[in-house]
Amino acid sequence: MRPFFRKSAFKSVDEQTLQYPVSIDLHSHLLPGIDDGAQTIEESITLIKGLSSLGIKKAITSPHVMHDFYKNTPDIIRKCLSAVRKEISKQNLDFTIEASAEYYLDEGLYEMLMKGEELLSFGDRYLLFELSFMNEPGLLKDFIFQLHLKGFKPVLAHPERYMFFHRRVEKLEELKNAGVFFQLNLNSISGYYSVEARKMAEWLIDQQMVDFVGSDCHAEKHLIALQETLGRSKYMDKLRKLKLLNSSL
Ligand SMILES: [Fe+2]
């Protein structure tokens, strides 16, 4: 199997700093062939082995659900999960995998919620959702209100990555005050996505507004970036001191 670590980077930081800050990851795309993450079961296992080598023991993986694009039903996700579990057990890997979903907020999702269709939550009824990167959806406030009404705890995926929040942090404070949990992508800390996302990640950490961290691992490139991110001291150290909810899952 092809190693994902770049040897020079691997040697330059000590082993301790390379460990993921929590042993449970809640945001990744490890199920094969149903979104833009792993495409084959072999790729799923490569990613799982990579996460495992960073200290992750359990992943609650979160395939995309987008009304017009990734039409992943709970049934499709469960079938795929079961295939990956079989392979994990066949290869005798010490790794637990569960599945929820990363729901893209659009009218389709809002309708599913209003109709009471099954949505895959994790832990204590947490529901992971993402937004368009470009425009704040008009539905956002009502969606959060309705999620609470139906007993879900909203978790916004990578709040640091949305451009419309970059110069309007008060919007993030409003969401926090409305009971939204925030899930930071670890790779945002090293500027993997953009300088703006890195600055927002730092601000969220400084404000102690991070509830969960996630790898958002789709492919080996994210594992390599994660390894580099984990070696960055200042904000990783600050992050490790936060009370993260990953361990409650
Ligand atoms: Fe994701």
Boltz pocket constraint, residues with backbone or C-beta under 6 A from the ligand:
constraints:
  - pocket:
      binder: B
      contacts: [[A, 27], [A, 28], [A, 29], [A, 62], [A, 102], [A, 157], [A, 216]]
      max_distance: 6.0
